[in-house]
Amino acid sequence: MHKRLVASLLVIVVSLIVIACAPVAPAAPSTGTQPTAASAEQPTVAAATQPAAATAPQVTIWIIEGPEGNAMVKAAEEYNKKFNANVVVQLQGRNTIQEKQRTAMASGADQPDMHFVISPDLPSLAAAGFLDPWDPYVKDHPELNWDKDFFPTARSESMFDGKIYMLPTDVTGEVLIYNSELIPNPPKDWDEYLETAKKFTKSINPDSPTDYGTAFGGRPSIASESWSIHLWSQGGDILDDNGKVVVDSPVAIESFKWWVDMMRNQKVVPPDVTSWAYPEKNVALQEVRIPMASHFQAGLPVLNDCAQSPKVCGKMKLSKNPAGPAGSITFVQTLGLLLNSKSKNKDAAADFAFWVVSPEGSKIFTEAGGTSPRISVFGDPAIAASRGAWWKDYEEALQSGHGTIRDPHASELLEALDAQISKAYAGQISPEDALKQAAADMRKILGQ
Amino acid sequence: MPTRRLGTFLDRHARIVLLLPALVLLLALFGYPIIYTIDLSVRNVNLFNIQRGDAPFVGLENYIQVMSDPAIWNAFYVTVLFFGVSLVIQLVLGMALALVFNRAFFGKSVLMTVCLIPMMVTPIAVGMFWRLMLNAQWGIVNYLLSLVGIPPQPWLGDTTLVQIAVIGVYVWLDVSFVFLVFLGGLTALPIEPFEAASMDGASALQSFRYITLPLMTPVILVIVITRIIDAFRAFDVIYALTEGGPGDSSRVIALELYQIAFRRLQYSDAAALAILMSVLMIVLTALLLRAIRYRAVAKA
């Protein structure tokens, strides 16, 4: 009897738990600020919206935390207020968002309605069929002014197979950031760059106020990024216009030899630069350990903020990267909104996406800390005044922008390239062998 | 009548009925992912065909591909090196700490809490702050070394130094766990053999060598098992600290698996490697458990 009672109770308890955990029908859109079901499951998620109309369909966006995410939250608040809409921005950790997005899309999930991604990810996601192009909506939005009001690199980086898959809200560029007190005139070409770097390397010049002359992000996952700037300025490339692997061309090999020589033989960069990324470069510039670096412009406001960077604030400037035979090239990454092909709120999502890249939305987004790739936003006097003198130089640098690989296998190709480049940085193989091996691996991936 | 029949059934099969909910949950949470991973490993699934679900069956091709990849073998070697060396150091340090804390002294509780702090820190945070502390320019490790006249070392920029650094970080991170398990084992040891040895004039070292160590062998084997499993799962600390660099000098097997799955987007290759790692872990664990059981039987 006792056993029977226990078993019966257990069955009842389990049934109640199962019922309690069972999926429920989606509730009517919230009228207040609260996390969605997805955000409740994810510790890195935050939701931020203004009260929305009970009838408005909920549109969700996954975006990286940081300036871009904060700007999107602000833009969504304005949009919700103005149009009585229900756009929910969910912030995701910078290091994990890519995996989460790919996994969500691969699973065929209808949430989120839009993904905020960085341009190199676009071709693979589009080729996999996870996205819908924005083209069908373009005719209804003449304010987009696609051909005239966006930087050419932002446009090309947002397209795949002749279609617009990304509405670009943000642009980031790797440019030369330097301490103008130490370097009044930034180097114009790579020879000057090396000479300046030597002058500020203590082992070469004991009077140098800095330990090393320059630095770059050499962590394995970004090993090829900074070198690409030198490569492009020399006229080389990773893939040519037809998608053929040319990273082992004589120009590329010479360029990479020069780059590795600067690091390993000239020793003008810190020896552990192979573990460096954005944070280390920022700290090195803040602490006057280096006078200049190829760095993302996003670091500049921090470096010129006296509360955060008392040693260098007001002295940090931005210039175009040193030039080679093919000119000065800025490594540009465009970021923007992609439409989930499984979304159930495509029209509502499109309404917000086209608004946030409109002249009005772009301005709000940029005022809130983002960097819209709209040329008119760069020319806006109020925004230019709020950003400072470097804003104009940045606009100029973006005119000669270059994106990275545009291929559905970009992630795989870059992994193959970065792996070999990282080995050359570590001295495990020669620069020439590294590029030859990388090219062989890349050709295998592309079936060339 | 049906109520009585149900009651009789529940009486007869109470154990099964009680276990059923847990079994169903286990099957759903563990069984399905394992079966799915095995299925993934014998097909050719990647980012481009995963949603279509029409990936072709390729048999053991992915396993052969993984086994013939030199990068995998390098990652395997790096994993064994890191965790083999750090395990030995952890066992020695953990035992030393446990012996110290196995007796009463002033401030024992406070010191013990301090020793256990590494266990409480999230591994990804461990990787992040050691990355800053090991920085060649402004890291505190080089600063401390400079106080005794040692010049700055590129801990994360040299293929040999990075291995020392990673082993050091893992020792710091895991020694508290080893110490805690050892301490638990020591407190459970019978006191009689030690009293007898003391009466026979055995020194402290002899007592340790001939009584403590043999009695603690099962505990050591349990630690070895858990550390082997941890070795193949280790990802977060190294990801934050070095991302496997410089070159491939700190690229452990779990990091390689991550690269295959999330950068190369070759889900089937990653699944095959995951299955192989699981099989290896199961075999090693089974062998060690067998050793524990063999010792117990021999002792009996």
Interface residues (C-beta under 8 A of the other chain):
Chain A: K3 R4 V6 A7 S8 L10 V11 V14 Q98 E99 R102 M105 A106 G108 S124 A127 A128 G129 F130 D211 Y212 G218 R219 P220 S221 A223 P270 P271 D272 V273 T274 S275 E280 V283 A284 E287 R289 P408 S411 E412 L414 E415 A419 S422 K423 Y425 A426 G427 Q428
Chain B: G7 L10 D11 A14 V17 L18 P21 L47 F48 I50 Q51 R52 A71 R131 L134 N135 A136 Q137 W138 P154 W155 L156 G157 D158 T159 L241 T242 E243 G244 G245 P246 G247 D248 S249 R251 Q259 F262 R263 R264 L265 Q266
